[in-house]
């Protein structure tokens, strides 16, 4: 993959220095990205933002579809006084959000004459560029039609290699599935609002009706320092898993603590625990049942009241997390050994 920083056209159509590009712009207005996986195919249009889960980031492929009728292409080229052989299609992936260290990576470059109606950008099994694995801010796919060489100079017509003829983008915003503690950036403004000290790097905000909530997202917000989040999203995958556990584990510990506090002070009992209506308790209950399949609700509520430390130990060990941390550390140590020559 080649990393290229580029600037999209933001000057507005009325102020653009060239004429005759409307045909190329119309071609992109009908562009469609198809996100494919082993289970589904989802079509998405340019100019919109779509939700994608963390798992789908690594388990998706992408195709680009343009309604390229020969007549429309020839008309667009004629209006711009450009030969179709002089036009390339570029697709970039870039970090969403306003980070000053955001990265833009070239995903595909192809001549518009070779494009056809559909082209594969990335297959499901192919390694994705780093911006397309950004679990925190998500990413944008940007498509550009550009001149691929210098051409004859004509008044009010594009002529320089690299000139953008038309552009469009589609956004992917990462959404957390039920039970996944997807972090939110902890900024200085949030610290001030929540009355946190400047050194605070993680904070769990709990809303009212914590226990009886029907969804985790409605009552729990996990804040992690914005610089840590941005840095984590740019780490290699094997090291990123290790870094993510730095804030996943304390967040889970806080969830157990808050749940234990609530069920104890309200004298909560198992008869009130309904899996469909108690998202927080069900989340913890299912985590514990991974290692204790025979666990009853009565025993779970009793342990949550009287031995929350035990529940915390079990919950933070699910998902084979010990093995993941160990493997990540071994890979990290191996990379340091390679750098040091040992």
C-alpha positions as CSV (number, residue, x, y, z in Angstrom):
1,X,0.0,0.0,0.0
2,X,1.2,3.5,-0.8
3,X,0.4,6.3,1.7
4,X,-0.4,9.6,0.0
5,X,-1.7,12.8,1.6
6,X,-4.2,14.6,-0.7
7,X,-6.6,17.6,-0.5
8,X,-10.2,17.1,-1.6
9,X,-11.9,19.9,-3.6
10,X,-13.6,22.1,-1.0
11,X,-13.9,25.4,-2.9
12,X,-17.5,24.9,-4.0
13,X,-18.8,24.3,-7.6
14,X,-19.4,28.0,-8.3
15,X,-15.8,28.9,-7.6
16,X,-14.1,26.1,-9.5
17,X,-11.7,27.3,-12.2
18,X,-12.7,24.9,-14.9
19,X,-15.8,24.3,-17.0
20,X,-17.3,21.2,-18.5
21,X,-16.8,18.8,-15.5
22,X,-20.5,18.3,-14.7
23,X,-20.6,15.1,-16.7
24,X,-17.8,13.5,-14.6
25,X,-19.5,14.8,-11.4
26,X,-22.8,13.2,-12.4
27,X,-21.0,9.8,-13.0
28,X,-19.8,9.9,-9.3
29,X,-23.2,10.8,-7.9
30,X,-24.4,7.3,-8.8
31,X,-21.4,5.5,-7.4
32,X,-22.0,2.6,-5.0
33,X,-19.7,0.8,-2.6
34,X,-20.7,-2.8,-1.9
35,X,-19.4,-4.1,1.5
36,X,-19.1,-7.9,1.2
37,X,-18.6,-10.6,3.8
38,X,-19.2,-14.3,4.0
39,X,-22.7,-13.6,5.4
40,X,-24.0,-10.6,3.5
41,X,-23.6,-7.9,0.8
42,X,-24.6,-4.4,1.6
43,X,-24.8,-1.6,-1.0
44,X,-24.0,2.0,0.2
45,X,-24.2,5.2,-1.8
46,X,-21.7,8.0,-1.8
47,X,-22.4,11.1,0.4
48,X,-23.7,9.0,3.3
49,X,-22.3,7.5,6.5
50,X,-22.9,3.9,7.5
51,X,-22.4,1.9,10.7
52,X,-19.9,-0.9,10.8
53,X,-19.0,-3.1,13.8
54,X,-15.4,-3.7,14.9
55,X,-15.6,-7.3,13.7
56,X,-16.8,-6.2,10.3
57,X,-13.7,-4.0,9.9
58,X,-11.5,-7.1,9.5
59,X,-14.0,-9.4,7.9
60,X,-15.3,-7.3,5.0
61,X,-14.4,-6.8,1.4
62,X,-15.3,-3.8,-0.8
63,X,-16.3,-3.3,-4.4
64,X,-16.9,-0.1,-6.3
65,X,-19.7,0.2,-8.8
66,X,-20.2,3.0,-11.3
67,X,-22.9,3.2,-13.9
68,X,-20.4,3.8,-16.7
69,X,-22.5,3.8,-19.9
70,X,-20.3,4.4,-23.0
71,X,-22.5,7.3,-24.1
72,X,-22.3,9.0,-20.7
73,X,-18.5,8.5,-20.6
74,X,-18.0,9.9,-24.0
75,X,-20.3,12.8,-23.4
76,X,-18.5,13.7,-20.1
77,X,-15.1,13.5,-21.8
78,X,-16.3,15.6,-24.7
79,X,-17.8,18.3,-22.4
80,X,-14.4,18.6,-20.6
81,X,-12.3,18.4,-23.8
82,X,-10.5,15.4,-22.3
83,X,-9.7,11.9,-23.8
84,X,-10.9,9.1,-21.6
85,X,-7.4,7.5,-21.8
86,X,-6.2,10.5,-19.8
87,X,-8.5,9.9,-16.8
88,X,-7.8,7.6,-13.8
89,X,-10.0,6.6,-10.9
90,X,-8.3,6.7,-7.5
91,X,-9.8,5.3,-4.3
92,X,-8.3,6.4,-0.9
93,X,-9.0,5.3,2.6
94,X,-8.6,7.9,5.3
95,X,-9.1,8.2,9.0
96,X,-12.4,9.8,9.9
97,X,-12.4,12.6,12.5
98,X,-10.3,15.7,12.8
99,X,-7.0,14.2,14.1
100,X,-3.9,16.1,12.9
101,X,-2.1,12.8,12.5
102,X,-4.8,11.2,10.4
103,X,-3.5,8.9,7.6
104,X,-4.6,8.6,4.0
105,X,-3.8,5.5,2.0
106,X,-4.2,4.7,-1.7
107,X,-6.4,1.6,-2.0
108,X,-6.9,1.4,-5.8
109,X,-5.8,3.2,-9.0
110,X,-7.2,2.2,-12.4
111,X,-7.8,3.8,-15.8
112,X,-11.4,4.8,-16.2
113,X,-11.4,2.9,-19.5
114,X,-10.5,-0.3,-17.6
115,X,-12.9,0.1,-14.8
116,X,-16.0,-1.5,-16.2
117,X,-19.3,-1.4,-14.2
118,X,-17.7,-3.0,-11.0
119,X,-14.3,-3.4,-9.6
120,X,-13.0,-5.2,-6.5
121,X,-11.2,-2.8,-4.1
122,X,-10.3,-5.3,-1.4
123,X,-11.3,-8.9,-1.0
124,X,-12.5,-10.2,2.4
125,X,-9.3,-12.2,3.0
126,X,-7.0,-9.3,2.0
127,X,-5.1,-7.2,4.5
128,X,-6.8,-3.9,5.0
129,X,-4.8,-0.6,5.1
130,X,-4.5,0.8,8.6
131,X,-7.2,3.6,8.3
132,X,-9.8,0.9,7.4
133,X,-9.1,-0.8,10.7
134,X,-9.7,2.3,12.8
135,X,-12.0,1.0,15.5
136,X,-12.5,4.4,17.2
137,X,-13.1,7.1,14.6
138,X,-14.0,4.9,11.6
139,X,-12.9,5.8,8.1
140,X,-13.9,7.3,4.8
141,X,-13.5,5.9,1.4
142,X,-12.8,8.7,-1.1
143,X,-13.0,8.4,-4.9
144,X,-11.4,10.8,-7.3
145,X,-11.4,11.1,-11.1
146,X,-8.1,12.8,-12.1
147,X,-6.0,13.6,-15.1
148,X,-3.2,11.1,-15.4
149,X,-0.9,13.3,-17.4
150,X,-0.4,16.8,-18.7
151,X,-2.5,17.6,-21.8
152,X,-2.9,20.5,-24.2
153,X,-3.7,23.8,-22.5
154,X,-7.2,25.1,-23.3
155,X,-9.1,28.0,-21.8
156,X,-11.1,27.1,-18.7
157,X,-10.2,23.4,-19.2
158,X,-8.1,21.2,-16.8
159,X,-4.7,20.3,-18.3
160,X,-2.3,19.4,-15.5
161,X,-1.4,15.9,-14.3
162,X,-3.2,15.2,-11.0
163,X,-6.0,17.7,-11.5
164,X,-9.2,16.5,-9.8
165,X,-12.1,16.3,-12.2
166,X,-14.7,15.0,-9.7
167,X,-14.7,13.5,-6.2
168,X,-17.0,11.9,-3.7
169,X,-16.8,10.0,-0.4
170,X,-18.6,7.5,1.8
171,X,-18.1,7.2,5.6
172,X,-18.0,4.3,7.9
173,X,-18.7,4.9,11.6
174,X,-17.8,2.1,14.0
175,X,-20.8,1.0,16.2
176,X,-20.4,-1.3,19.1
177,X,-22.5,-4.4,19.3
178,X,-24.5,-5.1,22.5
179,X,-22.1,-5.9,25.2
180,X,-19.0,-4.4,23.6
181,X,-17.6,-1.5,25.6
182,X,-16.6,0.8,22.7
183,X,-14.7,3.7,24.1
184,X,-15.4,7.4,23.6
185,X,-12.7,10.1,23.6
186,X,-12.0,11.7,26.9
187,X,-11.2,15.3,26.1
188,X,-10.4,18.3,28.3
189,X,-14.0,19.5,27.9
190,X,-15.3,16.1,29.2
191,X,-12.9,16.2,32.1
192,X,-14.2,19.7,33.0
193,X,-17.9,18.6,32.7
194,X,-17.4,15.5,34.7
195,X,-15.1,17.3,37.2
196,X,-12.2,15.0,36.7
197,X,-8.6,15.7,37.4
198,X,-6.3,16.5,34.5
199,X,-4.4,13.3,34.9
200,X,-7.5,11.1,34.5
201,X,-7.2,8.9,31.4
202,X,-10.3,6.6,31.8
203,X,-13.8,7.3,33.2
204,X,-17.0,5.3,33.2
205,X,-20.1,7.4,33.1
206,X,-23.2,5.6,34.5
207,X,-26.7,6.9,33.9
208,X,-29.7,6.5,36.2
209,X,-31.6,3.2,36.1
210,X,-28.3,1.4,35.5
211,X,-29.6,-2.1,36.4
212,X,-32.9,-2.0,34.6
213,X,-31.6,-0.6,31.3
214,X,-32.6,-2.4,28.1
215,X,-29.3,-1.6,26.4
216,X,-25.8,-1.0,27.6
217,X,-25.3,1.9,25.3
218,X,-28.1,3.9,27.0
219,X,-26.6,3.8,30.4
220,X,-22.8,3.3,30.0
221,X,-20.2,5.5,28.4
222,X,-16.5,4.5,28.6
223,X,-14.3,7.5,28.2
224,X,-10.6,7.0,27.4
225,X,-8.0,9.8,26.9
226,X,-8.2,11.0,23.3
227,X,-4.4,10.8,22.7
228,X,-4.3,7.2,24.0
229,X,-7.2,6.2,21.7
230,X,-5.6,7.8,18.6
231,X,-2.3,6.3,19.3
232,X,-3.8,2.8,20.0
233,X,-5.7,2.9,16.7
234,X,-2.4,3.3,14.8
235,X,-0.6,0.5,16.4
236,X,0.1,-2.8,14.6
237,X,-2.8,-5.3,15.2
238,X,-0.8,-7.6,17.5
239,X,0.2,-4.7,19.8
240,X,-3.1,-2.9,19.5
241,X,-4.9,-5.8,21.2
242,X,-2.6,-5.5,24.2
243,X,-3.1,-1.7,24.4
244,X,-6.9,-2.1,24.2
245,X,-6.9,-4.3,27.2
246,X,-5.4,-1.5,29.2
247,X,-8.8,0.3,29.2
248,X,-11.1,-2.7,28.7
249,X,-10.2,-4.4,31.9
250,X,-10.6,-1.4,34.2
251,X,-13.9,-0.6,32.5
252,X,-15.2,-4.1,33.1
253,X,-14.1,-3.9,36.7
254,X,-16.0,-0.6,37.2
255,X,-19.1,-2.2,35.6
256,X,-19.0,-5.0,38.1
257,X,-18.5,-2.6,41.0
258,X,-21.5,-0.4,39.9
259,X,-23.7,-3.4,39.4
260,X,-22.8,-4.9,42.8
261,X,-23.5,-1.6,44.5
262,X,-26.9,-1.3,42.8
263,X,-28.1,-4.8,43.6
264,X,-26.9,-4.6,47.2
265,X,-28.5,-1.2,48.1
266,X,-31.8,-2.0,46.3
267,X,-32.0,-5.5,47.8
268,X,-32.3,-6.9,44.3
269,X,-33.1,-10.6,43.9
270,X,-33.0,-13.1,41.1
271,X,-36.8,-12.9,40.5
272,X,-36.3,-9.3,39.2
273,X,-33.6,-10.4,36.7
274,X,-35.0,-10.9,33.3
275,X,-32.5,-11.5,30.5
276,X,-34.5,-9.4,28.0
277,X,-34.8,-6.3,30.2
278,X,-31.6,-6.1,32.2
279,X,-28.8,-5.5,29.7
280,X,-26.1,-4.8,32.3
281,X,-26.8,-7.9,34.5
282,X,-27.3,-10.1,31.4
283,X,-24.0,-8.9,30.0
284,X,-22.2,-9.9,33.2
285,X,-24.2,-13.1,33.7
286,X,-23.4,-14.3,30.2
287,X,-19.7,-13.5,30.7
288,X,-19.5,-15.6,33.9
289,X,-21.5,-18.4,32.3
290,X,-18.7,-18.9,29.7
291,X,-16.6,-20.5,32.5
292,X,-19.5,-21.6,34.7
293,X,-22.3,-22.9,32.3
294,X,-24.4,-24.2,35.2
295,X,-24.5,-20.9,37.1
296,X,-28.0,-20.0,38.1
297,X,-29.4,-16.5,38.3
298,X,-29.8,-16.8,42.1
299,X,-26.1,-17.8,42.5
300,X,-25.0,-15.0,40.2
301,X,-26.9,-12.3,42.0
302,X,-25.7,-13.6,45.4
303,X,-22.0,-13.6,44.2
304,X,-22.5,-10.1,42.7
305,X,-23.6,-8.8,46.1
306,X,-21.2,-10.7,48.3
307,X,-18.2,-11.4,46.2
308,X,-17.8,-8.9,43.4
309,X,-14.1,-9.5,43.3
310,X,-14.7,-13.0,42.1
311,X,-17.1,-11.9,39.4
312,X,-14.5,-9.3,38.3
313,X,-11.8,-12.0,38.0
314,X,-14.1,-14.2,35.8
315,X,-15.5,-11.4,33.6
316,X,-12.0,-10.0,32.8
317,X,-10.8,-13.5,31.9
318,X,-13.4,-14.3,29.3
319,X,-12.6,-14.3,25.6
320,X,-9.3,-16.1,26.2
321,X,-7.9,-12.7,27.2
322,X,-4.9,-14.2,29.0
323,X,-3.7,-16.0,25.9
324,X,-4.2,-12.8,23.8
325,X,-2.2,-10.7,26.2
326,X,0.6,-13.2,26.4
327,X,0.8,-13.7,22.6
328,X,0.8,-9.9,22.1
329,X,3.6,-9.4,24.6
330,X,5.7,-12.2,23.1
331,X,5.3,-10.6,19.6
332,X,6.2,-7.2,21.0
333,X,9.3,-8.6,22.7
334,X,10.3,-10.4,19.6
335,X,10.1,-7.1,17.6
336,X,12.3,-5.4,20.2
337,X,14.8,-8.3,20.0
338,X,14.9,-7.9,16.2
339,X,15.6,-4.2,16.5
340,X,18.3,-4.7,19.1
341,X,19.9,-7.5,17.0
342,X,19.5,-10.1,19.7
